[in-house]
Amino acid sequence: MQMKNLCVIFVVLLPFYGCSSQYAITYDSNPVGAQVVCQGVNKGYSPLTLHYSPDKEDWDRGVFYTIPCGAVWISGAKSTYDNKWDLQKFPDGVKQTVQRPNVDGYEKDAKFALEVMKYKEFQREARRKKEAREWRELNNAIKSMGERNRTYRTDCIDTLLGYSCTTN
């Protein structure tokens, strides 16, 4: 039964640990909310973190190349992200912010940026609540493991009406 509880603890803790071999690149834009598009595939709205796996040769060279990605604002304005990353200068990941070009439609993009920020805050709050619930469940599982393994003492005394027992 204890092995099952350890498996439950492992599964609950698993989402809190990332993969250390992954290289995080955060694609951001000003204003936020541009679609991050990599080789024609929409990956989501900026700021957005994508994880890559540089190989040993990349680390030895100190340079890592990703597929080309760009920012596309709701107005249609476009900008391009770098796709060459200096692994020696940024060994733990990197963040790049591209500026929106000075073309028509800024007001539309700024308004959409506010909506994206609200939505991302909603997602963060939902994630915080989920993690808090998972920690509570883990804590309860650990407590219940301790309760099952606890030694109880029962004292009984003989009274005129029969036996009276208390358990501590």
N, C-alpha and C positions, 0 to 999 in steps of 0.2 A: 504494500500500500504506500510506503514511503517513496518508492521509486516513481510511482504515478504522480505524487505531489511534486517531486523534483522536476518531472517533465512539465507539469503545469507551470511551475516557477520559470523554467527555461523559456517556454512559449510566451509567457507574459512579458518577460524581460527582453526577448528578442527584438521587438520593434525599437527599443531604446538604444540599440547598438548598431552603428553603421559599419560598412565594409572599409577597412583601412586602406585597401589597395585601390580604391576609387579616387579619382581626381575630380574635384568639384569646380565647375565653372558657372558663375552666376552672370546671366545676361540681364542687364538693366537698361533702362532708357529714361530720357528726360524729355517730356513727361513720361511717367510710368504708364503701363497699359498697352504698349506696342505688342503686337503678336511677334513671337520669336519663331522664325521660319528657317528651318535647316534643310537644304536641298529640296525645297518645295513642300516640306512637311511642317504643319503648324504644331509647335511643341507646347504652346501656352502663352500666357501674358507675362510681360516683364513686371517686376523682377522674377526671374525663373532660374533655378539651379539645375543643371544637367550634370550627370556623373559619367566620367569616361575612365577607361582603363589603359593608361600608357603602358607599353611593354618595356622590358629591360633595355632594349636598344634605345627607346625614347629617353629613358632616365640616364643612360650612359651618354647620349648626345646632349642632354640637357634641354631638349626642345621637343615639343609635342604639337602635332598638327591635328586639328579637328575638321569635320566637314564644314563647309561655309554656312554661316548663319547670318540672318539679317533681321532688322526690326521693321515692322510695317504697322504704322498707326492707322486708326480707324478712318482718318481723312484720306489715306492713300499715300501719305508721306513715307519715305523709305530711307533706311541707313544700313550700313553693313558693319558687322562685328569682325574683329580680327579672328584668324583661325590658326595662328602660330603663337604658342604659349611657352614662356621661358620657365622651365621646371626648376632651374637653379635659383632664380630670383623669387619664384612663387611655388615652393615645393608642396604647400598644403592646399593649393587651389587658388583661384583668382576671380575677381569680379571686374567686369567691363561695363561701362555705361556709355551708350551712344547718345548724342544729342539729335533731337529732331531737326531736320533741315528747315530753314526759314522759307517756308512755302505756305500757301493758303490752307486754312482749315485748323489753325492752332486752337481756336476756341472749342471746336468739336473734340479735339484730342485731349485738351485740358479737362473738359467735362467728363469724358470717358475715364480719364486717369483717376478722378475722384471715385467713380463707381468701382473701378478695379481695386483701389485701396480699401474701400469699404468691404468688398467681397473677400479680399485677402485677410483682413482683420477678422471677419466672420469665420473664415477657415481656421485661423490661428486659435481663436477662442474655442471652436469646436474641438480642435486637436488638444488644447489644454484640458478641456473637460474630459475627453476620452482618456488621456493619460492619467488624470487624477482618478478616474474610475478604475483604470487598470491597476494603479498603485494600491487603491483601497482593496480591490479584490486580491491582490498579491498579499497584502498585509493580513487580510482575513484568512487566506489559505495558510500562511505561516502560523498565525495564532491557532488555527484549528489543528495544525500538526502538533503544536505544543500541547494543546488540550488533550489530544488522544494519547500522547506519550506521558502525560502527567500521572503521578502516583497519587491515588486517593486513599484517605484513611477513614475507615468507618468504625465508630464507637457505638456499641450497643449496651444498654443496661436493662436489667430485668426490673420491671415495675409491677405494681399490683394489677394494672390493666393489661400487661403483656410487655413485650420488648419495645424499647424506644431507641431508635438509631439516628445518629447524625453522621454525615459524611463531610469531610473537609478536604 
